[in-house]
Amino acid sequence: MMKSFRNILFCALALTTAGFMSCSDDDDFGPTIFDTVDHPLDRTSYSFPLDTFLKANFLEPYNVKMIYRMEDIGSDMQKNLTPADYNKSIDLAVLSKYLWFDVYEKYGTAEFLKANSPRIIHVIGSKNYNPTQGTETLGVAEGGLKITLYNTNNLDASNLDVMNEYFFKTMHHEFGHILDQTNLRPTAFNLVSKSQYDATTWTSLPDSVAAGRGFVSPYASSEAREDWVEVLANYVTMDTLRWVQLLESAKYEWEDIDMDFDTYKKRAAGADRDTVGYYHEADNGDGKVYRRLCARNADDFVALDENGQVQWLHKAGFIGQEVILQKLAMVRKWMMDNWGISIDDLRREVQQRQYLTNADGTFQYDFMGRLINRLDKPSTNNPSITVMDELRNWVNQYKSLQQ
């Protein structure tokens, strides 16, 4: 059954909408918005290493201020939030450089990042739940100037799926909004799925159903501008296996029917099990089954053709996979035309930094056919430590300067 956690996971970005709506298309990324007086850092402070790293790697080169000491005035005052743990803040800082800024600078320029990055990245330790809506806010973008990230205290580099979902997909999503403000997406994109957008019901939309409608995520189906940045963010951060699975789901049109769980179990255990779909129980206890649309007989069982094959139907008049690939082609062209950046290069670089590869650049897989996390494996530069430890040393090197 598809319970609330997955709904929360994919609902989260919707709560950033208020922030996006406050964005202005004429934001002036001119001189720094921060105090330009160089205040020496306190060498006696416990946080001196991280403060020095952030100044050297974010503030000075890109005019970006990462705030990990939670500022209540700059956070959601209606929620019970907690500050980020210092060591978790180190992890988020070095990973942000490694998987976001360094990647964009490699295929773009430092000036591109300086002109288009958010001015402030505000890091919060706790999750940000919205209990009345059953959702969770992953991140908030404000005016193209500030990004707030939540749940830092649960950052775990050994779980790339969760890490990408909570942090790096959010970062690329919010960054995509800033880029879209600078050079607007093509008008033609807004028309591709115009009749499919629904700002109210996407929160209960399963991933596969969204894919069948031509969206890379349920949230992408809320409106065109979210669809645009979700294509960008998901393509860059989604590993090859998950992307292929998404496109496979998108080959089919999906339907939902009312069905109680006992009936579903019987159908799933019978000859119809390959086409029965999966069960979803709503908060009110009502049950629905989401299944791929195919020809069925009067008893609602799959009707095979003369060759014994399932007859998949596409009543909507389009195939979701083709729509997703059409949207991706638009994003790909937009990135290249406006900034000379290949989204495919970005994606390959992110994945090669996250997953183990062979000498020829192909990915390695474990015995279950899954990609292997590079971050918790020995560093090629120093096999006695992991890649993640090597990244942490970017901060720890400044400990020698403490007093």
N, C-alpha and C positions, 0 to 999 in steps of 0.2 A: 504493500500500500504506500501511496505517496503522501507522507505526513508533512507536518508543518515545517520541519527543518529545511527541506528542499524548497518549499515555498519561500521561506525566509531568505534563503541563499540567493534566489533569483529575483526576489522582490526588492532586494536592498537598494539597487541603483535608482529605483524609482523615486526614492525619497530625496534624491539630489535634485529633483526637478525644480523645486523652489529656488535653489541656488542658481540653476541654469537660467531660469526666467529672469533673474536679476542681472544677468550678464548684459553688458552693452557691446554693440558691434563696433563702437568707436573708441574702445579702451586705448589709451595712449601709453605704450610701453616706452617711455622716455627715460629721463634720469632716474636713479634709484629712489625708491620711496622710503628708504631707511636712513637713519642717522649716518652721515658720511664721516663723522669723526671716528678715527681709529682708536677704540678703547682697548687697551691691552687686556688679554684674558688673564684670569686669576690662576696662577700656576699652583696655588695651594689648594685649589678646588678639586674635589673628587671627580668632577665631570670635565676637568681640563682636557683630557685626551679627545673626548667626543666633541667638545666645543671647538677645539682646534681643527679637527677633521672637517667639521661642518663649515667652518669659516674658509678653510683652504680648498674644499672640493665643491661647495655649493654657493656660498655667499660671494667669494671673490671672483670666480670665473663666470658665474651665471646670474648673479644678483638674486639668488634664491635663499631665503631664510627658512631653515627647517627648525621648527619649535617643538621640542619634545617635553619641555616643562609646561604642562597643560595650563592654558590661560582661560580661566572661566569666562571672562568677558568675551572671548572669541569662540566659545563653544555653545552647545545647546543648553541653555540655562534651565530648561524644563525637564532635563534628564539627570539621573544620578550617574555621573561619569567619574572615572578615576584616571589619574595620570599614568603615563607609560613607564614601565620598568626601565631603568637605565640600560641594562644589558640588552633588553629587547629593542630599545631605541638604537643601540649600536648595530644590531642585526638589520633593522629596517633601513638605517642610513647607508650601510655598506652595500646592501642589496639594491637599494634605489640607484646608487651610483653604478653598480655592476650590471644591472639588468634593464636600466632605463636610460640614465644620462649618458653613460659610456657608449651604449648601443646607438642612440640617436646621434651622438657626436661622431661616431665612426662612419656613419652613412650620410650624415648631414654636416654641420659645422658647429663650432662653439657659438658662433654668432646666431645661428638658427635657434639654439637652445636659449641663449640669453634673451632673444627677442620674443620667444613664444612660451617659455616656461612659466608656470605660476610663480608669483613673487613669494608666496608663503606656503609652506607645507606644515600643517598643524597636526601633530601626532597625539592621539588619545589612546590610553591603555585599554579601556573597557569596550565592550560591545555597546551598541546604541539600539536598543529595542524600541519598537513601537507597539505596545501590547494591544491597543485597541484595534490595530489593523493587522496584527499577526505578522508584522514585517520587521526587518532589521536594516538600519542604514549602514551601508559599508563605507560610503564616502560622500562628501559634499563639496561641490565647486561653487565658489562665490565670485561673481563678476569677472571671471577669467583671471583673477588675481590670487586666489587662495584655494587650496585643497585641504580638506580635513579628512584624515584617515583614522578609523576606529579599530579596536580589537588588537592593538599592537602587542599586548601582553600574551596573546595566544599565537603569535607568529612562530611558526615551526618550519625551518628550512628543509627538514626531512620529509615533509609532506607538500610536494610541489602543487598538487591539485588544489588544496585548500589555500596555500600561499598565493597562487596565481589568482584564485577567485576573490579572495579577500583584499588583496593588495595590488598586484600588478595589473590585473585586468581593470581594476578601478582606476589605477594611475593612467593607463593608456586611454581609458574611456574619457576621463576628465581632460587629459591633454588633447584628445581629439576634439573636444568642444572648443578649446582655445584655438586650435588650428582652424576649425570650421568658422569661427568668428573672424579670423584674419582673411581667409579665402573661402568664401561660401561654397558649400557643396553644389554640384550641378542641379539645376531645377528639375532635370529629368529624373533624378533619383527620387524626388518626392512623389512622383507619379507611379513608380513601379508597383508599389503596394498600397496605393492611396485608399482603396476600398477595404483594406484589411486591418488598418490601424484601429485600435480600441484602447483608449486611455483608462478605462475603468475595469475591464475584465481580465487584463493580462496577468494579474497576480495569481489567478487560479489556472493559468494555461500551462500544461506540461511541456517539457522541452521538445519532445518529439512532435507534438501537435503544432507548436510554433514553427518548427523546422519544415513541416509539411506545408505550412502557409507561406514559406519563403523567408523566415526569420532565423537568425543565428541564436537567439535567446528569446524567452517570453518578453523580457523588458523591451527588446527591439521592436515588438509589435505595438508598443504604446503610442509612438509618434515617429515621424520621419527623422527628426534630428537625433533621437536616441537610437533609431535603427542604424543611422550612418556611423555613429561612433562605436556602436556595438559590433558592427562588421569589422572595423579597424581593430578594436581591442581584443575581440575573440580570435581573430585570425593571427594576430601577433603572439598571443599568449597560449593559445590552445595547442597542445601537442598533436603530432601527426595522427596518432591513433584516434584521439577524440574528434579531430576534425573530419576524418574519414567516416567515423560513426555518425557524426552530425549529418553529413551529406547523404549517407545511406538512409537515415530516417527521413530526410527531406525528399526522397524519391516517391514517397507515398502521401496520399491524402488521408487524413485521419478524421474519425468521427467519434462522438461520445453518445453512449446510450445509458439509460437508467437500468441498473441491475444490482440486486443485493449480493452480498459476499458469498453466501452459500451457493447461489446459482453460478456465480463466477467460478468458484472452486470446482464445481462439477464440470462446467464447460472446459476449464483449463486442463482437467485431467482426462478429457475425452479426445476424440479424433480431431476436434476443432481447436486444439490447444495452440497451434502455430498462428492462428488468426484471431484468437479470442481477445488479444490485447492485454492491458493491465488495469488493475483496479485502483480507483481513487476515492477515498472517503472524505467528504466535505466536513467542515467543522460542526455542522448541524446533524451529522450522522448519515446523511443521504449518500448513497453510493452510485458511482458512475464508472463505466468501463470505457477506456480510450483504446480504439483499435483502428488498424489500417482499413481503409474503405475498399471493399471488394464485393463482387457479385455474391448474393446469398439467396437461398431458397426460402420458401414460405415459412419454414421452421427456424429461420435465422441462422442456419448453418451454411458454411461456405459452399458455393456452387462451382465445381471445376469445369473447365472447358473440355472439348473433345479429346484434348491431349493430356487430360488429367492435371492441368495447371490452374493455379489460382488466377482469377481474372481481376487484377487490380484496377480500380476506377479512379478517374480524375474529373469529378463533376465540376470543380472550380474552373476548369479550363486552363490550368497551368500546373507545372511540376515544381514543387518547392526548391528542389536542388538547382534547377536552372535559374530560378529567381535569385537565390543566394549567390550563385556564381556571377550573375549579371551585376549584382550590387557590388561584389568584390572587385570586379573589373573596373567599375566606376571609381571606387576608392583607390585602387592601384594607380589608375591614370591621374587622378587628382593629386596624389602624393608626389608623383613623378613630375607632373606639369608645373606644380606650384613650388616645390622645394627640391626637386631632383633626387628624391629619396625613394628607393625601391622598398615597398612594403614586404616583398618576398625576402629581400636581404635582411630586413629587420627581424622578420620571423625566424629565419634560419639562424641568425646570430643569437637571438634569445634562447632558442632551443639548444643550440650547441653549448651555450654557457650553463644550461640547466641539466642537460642529459649527456651521458657518456657516449662518445663516438669512436669509431674505428679510425685507423690511419687515413682512410680514403674519405672521411667525413660522414660516412653512413652511421646510423645510430645503432647502439648495442641494445639487446633485449635480454630480460631475465628468462627463467625457465617457463614462466607463465605468459610470455610474449609481451611484457610491459617494458616501457622505456626505463632506464636506470638513472636514478638521481645522481648527478655529478657532484652536487654540493657537499654530500656527506662521504665522498670518496677521497682517497689521497690526492694531494696536489701534485701536478707534474713538476712543479718547481721545487717542492719539498715534500717527498713522499711520507715524511714522518708526521705530517699534519693534514687535515682535510682541507678541501677548497674553502669551506665556510670559515675554518680557523684562519686560513690565509687572508680572507677578506677582513676578518675581525682585526687582524694585525695592522691593517691600514689605520685603525684607530689606536690600537695598543702601542704602536711605535712612539706615540707622543708621551707615553708614561715616563720615558727617560728625561723629559723636560720638566716634569713636575718637581715642586719644591716641598 
